[in-house]
Amino acid sequence: MLYNSDELTRRTLCFPAVKPCESVSQTTLVNSLLSLSKRISNFKPPNFVFTSNKRNAKNALRLIQLLNLFLQGVSEVGAWGSYKVGKSVISPLLDLHVALQKLNFLMQDCTRQDARVWMLMKSNSVGRHFRAIFEEVGASLNDLPLDVVGACDDEVRELGLFLIRKVNEAHFEAQREDVWASNLVKSALYRFESRVIPDPSELRWVMDYLSIKKWVDCNNQVKFLEEEVGFGSGPAARLLGLMVYCRCVLFDHIDGDVRRVESKKCYYNIGCLNPDDITCPISLEIMVDPVTISTGQTYERVNIVKWFKEGNPVCPKTGQMVQNLDLVPNLALREIIKQYCFENGVTYPIPKNKGEHKMSNTNGAAVILAAEEATKMVADFLSLKLAMGTMIEKSKAAYEIKLLTKRSVFNRACFMESGAISYLLNLLLSKDSTTQENSMAALLNLSKHPEIKPVIVNNGGLTLVVRVLKNGIKMAARQHAAATLFYLSSVEEHRGLIGNNPDAIPSLVELIRDGDDQGKKNALVSIFSLLILPNNHYKVLEAKLVPLLVTLLETSSTREDLVVDFLAVLTSLAETPNGAREIRHVKAVDVVVRILCSPYSESCRLGREHCVSFLLTLCTNCGREVVEVLVTNTSLMGALYSLLADGTTRASKKTSSLIGILHEFSDRSSSRSIPRALPHENFIHVW
């Protein structure tokens, strides 16, 4: 095969065809053309469904089937005759190869199940693409010397002439049904801009026309459009608002398989990720379209393309001469960047210099208005379902709110304005596990909005969230509750309210003991936030968190990012005398030193840094009792000097301080003059 479709990275209506080299043999070239034509011919029912541009696609398939017959005849023995094949034959076939590659891409787009609405609204453009591609096919066939190709077979020559005539006669244009359906979509968008609810019967007709018959079908359209919006597409933003509205209003049942689809999503362990690894070495900004060049280094596509265009044939980072200018999309890194931005509250960047997506101010305002008004209508509709719907409708509404508020600050504000908060809080009392989980997840997303935090607390939400944390029907609901407490505790006065609830901290500790890794992490970050308030320290100690964390640290299967969180919480507790005594009592120092000195810690610089911070804090607050233990450990100094050489600037400062304390003790140990507690100026805080 002489082509690579690169289906994973290509966007719709983009045709990255590659022209084979002219030195390719005619046999290889014809075989590749045959393979391409057969692959295109396979785009037919029942395996593939065309929801728009059906007539154009069918015309294309008929012509390709004729082309396939012609190519089969050409490939037969003797079809070339005794004539020496030259550029006059190879060159048209090369052009034909490029045209078929483009057609293959176009057929892929026309049969994409998740891009049905998008392709409908691009139907005029799709028709032009069909027309342009077959103009290229016709030009290639016209340039092909049939007296040479069919020198030994009159049937091949006649078939070629017939094919040329059919290609030249073919018409590709938008069909009436597509125009009607797209006009209905445009009408709905205009109604959103005018703050008028669209006609549901018209929207249902469009959904039926596109064979979007289930919630999951509509959700797939939403996911595709979200990707397009991520690339800065204004038209996609308008359509996204419409499809979200359709998903919420037209489909009253969530298909069961959607949960399984979501559960298959790959998540990466970014706990030890160095932010420098996801920034472009040229712009020093987070990459959105990372590509790898021949030297193995990764850059933002726009930046490295500009670098090469300026006449720099070397890798900017290594200085090596590049062997070629090929750019390989780094899909794994792109997913890691998306996850990093989501988990750290960083706005995922939008690609720059996308000229095809530039909008006028008028169009831009219309896009924003249509999307915003659609969201407000959805918020009002779902809030009404929460207030007056059946339990099934309430559960679906909570699930929709969970999806819509996951990343959008604007969507969270819309649901606050619609009054959804109090209804979601009431659903936390539901005996149905799915309803409780959905409502808790929705409240978790909403609690990230600064104006919603007091609304939740003032409506009695704190007690209800703690109740789910303690007695949630599903572990997932308890995890969401723990994370919600973390966001609520970002408000200073809320830390005291949470700490004063007798079940809050003990339930968080219980989740650390019994929950899965995500549950442990959610509970740990919540406790860490609560420890900012000094009055909560003794409550955490009373809940027996310290011995639990030490036990978990001794477990070899504990994830590295959890080890970091364990150490961060222990370090915070060690800053108080009572916490330091409790930590010393359970012999946590020995466990932390083993982690610092073990090969396991070498792969996580942040974990090693937290080990040093923990030991430094204990040395500061406990003095001789801790320092004596550390200086007797023969492997500790090697680990510290290793971190001093290889760690970050912050880690080196902490390590240097700890090494200084240990050396000072060794020098003065004979006189026993070391104080019971070391001066606080020797201590460098973790955060």
Secondary structure, DSSP 8 states (H G I E B T S, - for coil): ------TTT--TT--------TTS-HHHHHHHHHHHHHHHHT--TTT---SSSHHHHHHHHHHHHHHHHHHHHHHSTTTTTTS---HHHHHHHHHHHHHHHHHHHHHHHHT-GGGHHHHHHTHHHHHHHHHHHHHHHHHHHHHS-HHHHTTT-HHHHHHHHHHHHHHHH------HHHHHHHHHHHHHHHHHHTT----HHHHHHHHHHTT--SHHHHHHHHHHHHHHHHTT-HHHHHHHHHHHHHHHHT-----THHHHHHHT------TT--GGGGB-TTT-SB-SSEEE-TTS-EEEHHHHHHHHHTT--B-TTT--B-S----EE-HHHHHHHHHHHHHTT------S--GGG---HHHHHHHHHHHHHHHHHHHHHHHHHHHHS-HHHHHHHHHHHHHHTSS-HHHHHHHHHTTHHHHHHHHTT-S-HHHHHHHHHHHHHHTTSTTHHHHHHHTTHHHHHHHHHHH-SSHHHHHHHHHHHHHHTTSHHHHHHHHHSTTHHHHHHHHHHHS-HHHHHHHHHHHHHHTTSGGGHHHHHHTTHHHHHHHHHT-TTS-HHHHHHHHHHHHHHHTSHHHHHHHHHTTHHHHHHHHHHSGGGGG-HHHHHHHHHHHHHHHHHHTHHHHHHHHT-TTHHHHHHHHHHHS-HHHHHHHHHHHHHHHHHHHHGGGT---SS--GGG-----
